[in-house]
């Protein structure tokens, strides 16, 4: 009871700012009653010069009463932090309270099913601070809280807000669930360099015919969004399929489709100009979507080339409204 409990902060060194904020808060809010081990800070307990780093970490992890893992972005290498977790959680070592403080939506598999602390959530931080400062069992071997603050009292609430604010100032970008929706259907077509050379070298008079035959047959779908899938009556087709499959699916739904549309020829011409590294022309050849009565015009918006391998063409299907006579497109130009 007379010894300071040891709290070990496990983190990647790129997240030192978060660890610093957490350590400084713990030291200040507990009036120095907790010893914090942080390997990245010379102001905290850490590995001693002249000693084995691994042995120093093992020793601290063995004696730690609490262990906090600061988890930021899932695509980082967390192997060493997981190693520290394993040492601290060794069943042969004294009990250690294991806490995951996550700065993203994901959590490591080792913490699956365990209540974690979402560092971006005010309520989670308030619960954590209440436990840290007022719970009698937060640290091993103690039967009373580390401070005399009243649980959920005004002081603890104020300290919680302080920690939350400090953590937000050093949160990494990313790791937060976002939402998006496609404004227009998207499709990416890819052509091997051999077919690109065929389009480039074709005589100008024959180029439209060659393009309209070659592109549907040889272009593959390298990417698309879910709206494009519905546009062609296949919400989940595989990447790598031939473009002609999409055209066939669209054509087969001829009960109310305008199958005479020249949108394929229009798109082929745009791709041909892009393959020749020229600006594709804006050709508004409309096609009717399969899952609705809306009309779209495919437009090549970006050309990407990988030398000696392939070209990729980003295609967006811009939506148009038709007048009641279904012959004139509404372009969205404001009335005078």
Rosetta blueprint (number, residue, H / E / L):
1 X L
2 X L
3 X L
4 X L
5 X E
6 X E
7 X E
8 X E
9 X E
10 X E
11 X L
12 X L
13 X H
14 X H
15 X H
16 X H
17 X H
18 X H
19 X H
20 X H
21 X H
22 X H
23 X H
24 X H
25 X H
26 X H
27 X H
28 X H
29 X H
30 X L
31 X L
32 X L
33 X L
34 X E
35 X E
36 X E
37 X E
38 X L
39 X L
40 X L
41 X L
42 X L
43 X L
44 X L
45 X E
46 X L
47 X L
48 X L
49 X L
50 X L
51 X L
52 X L
53 X H
54 X H
55 X H
56 X H
57 X H
58 X H
59 X H
60 X H
61 X H
62 X H
63 X H
64 X L
65 X L
66 X E
67 X E
68 X E
69 X E
70 X E
71 X E
72 X L
73 X L
74 X L
75 X L
76 X L
77 X L
78 X L
79 X H
80 X H
81 X H
82 X H
83 X H
84 X H
85 X H
86 X H
87 X H
88 X H
89 X L
90 X L
91 X L
92 X L
93 X L
94 X L
95 X L
96 X L
97 X E
98 X E
99 X E
100 X E
101 X E
102 X E
103 X L
104 X L
105 X L
106 X L
107 X L
108 X L
109 X H
110 X H
111 X H
112 X L
113 X L
114 X L
115 X L
116 X L
117 X E
118 X E
119 X L
120 X L
121 X L
122 X H
123 X H
124 X H
125 X H
126 X H
127 X H
128 X H
129 X H
130 X H
131 X H
132 X H
133 X H
134 X H
135 X L
136 X L
137 X L
138 X L
139 X L
140 X L
141 X L
142 X L
143 X L
144 X L
145 X L
146 X L
147 X L
148 X L
149 X L
150 X L
151 X L
152 X L
153 X L
154 X H
155 X H
156 X H
157 X H
158 X H
159 X H
160 X H
161 X H
162 X H
163 X H
164 X H
165 X H
166 X H
167 X H
168 X H
169 X L
170 X L
171 X L
172 X L
173 X L
174 X L
175 X L
176 X L
177 X L
178 X L
179 X L
180 X L
181 X L
182 X L
183 X L
184 X L
185 X E
186 X E
187 X E
188 X E
189 X E
190 X E
191 X E
192 X E
193 X H
194 X H
195 X H
196 X H
197 X H
198 X H
199 X H
200 X H
201 X H
202 X L
203 X L
204 X H
205 X H
206 X H
207 X H
208 X H
209 X H
210 X H
211 X H
212 X H
213 X H
214 X H
215 X H
216 X H
217 X H
218 X H
219 X L
220 X E
221 X E
222 X E
223 X E
224 X E
225 X L
226 X H
227 X H
228 X H
229 X H
230 X H
231 X H
232 X L
233 X L
234 X L
235 X L
236 X L
237 X L
238 X L
239 X L
240 X L
241 X L
242 X E
243 X H
244 X H
245 X H
246 X H
247 X H
248 X H
249 X H
250 X H
251 X H
252 X H
253 X L
254 X L
255 X L
256 X L
257 X L
258 X L
259 X L
260 X L
261 X L
262 X L
263 X H
264 X H
265 X H
266 X H
267 X H
268 X H
269 X H
270 X H
271 X H
272 X H
273 X H
274 X H
275 X H
276 X L
277 X L
278 X L
279 X L
280 X L
281 X L
282 X L
283 X L
284 X L
285 X L
286 X E
287 X E
288 X E
289 X L
290 X L
291 X L
292 X L
293 X L
294 X L
295 X E
296 X E
297 X E
298 X E
299 X E
300 X E
301 X E
302 X E
303 X E
304 X E
305 X E
306 X E
307 X L
308 X L
309 X L
310 X E
311 X E
312 X E
313 X E
314 X E
315 X E
316 X E
317 X E
318 X E
319 X E
320 X E
321 X E
322 X E
323 X L
324 X L
325 X L
326 X L
327 X L
328 X L
329 X E
330 X E
331 X L
332 X L
333 X L
334 X L
335 X L
336 X L
